[in-house]
């Protein structure tokens, strides 16, 4: 089944560790994907963001357990490619966070809807979102 959605970092963390923090629409989309056996995309930069959250004490528990959950067959890890880096350069300055820029560029290059609650990303209108 083709990829249709990309998870922003905070959505991946919530989905795997605290799903009650997801919006009703986010839960619906994720549950529907699970029922259909449709994989979900995660940008490689999300792994770095998760590691930084653990290192900074903003996430508790086991980082490796969370990474193991991301290793399930329903998750497709998408690398940062030359196409994605090039797309980052075309997006202008509406997003200053390099990780946000890489995630949005990944959604654009792979033509995926980005599941996010990040207001800056939503308001930038750089990629279609589920919020």
C-alpha positions, 0 to 999 in steps of 0.5 A: 500500500502506498504512503499517504501520511507523514508523522511530525515528530510530536505526533509520532511520540504521542501516537506511540506513548500518549495517544490521548494527546492526539486530536480527534481527527489525528486519531481517526486518520491513524486508526484508519491507517492501522485498519487498512494496513496502510504504512505511515512515513516518518522522516529520519530527522525525527529520530534525531529530534527524539534523541534530543528530547530524551537528552534534554529531559523533555521525554522520559522512559526508554528512548530505545523502546520508542525507537523499537516501536518506530521499527514496526512494519507500519512505519516507513523511515524516509531518509533525507535525500538531495531532493529533500534538501533541495526542497528545503532551499525552495520553501522561503523563510516561513519556518525557521526550525531546520527539523520542521523544514526537513519534515515539511520538505519530506512531505512535499517531495513524497506528496504526503499529508503531514499529521501535525499540531504545529501552528507554524507549520499549519499556518505556513501552508507549505504542505497539506496537513491533518491537524 
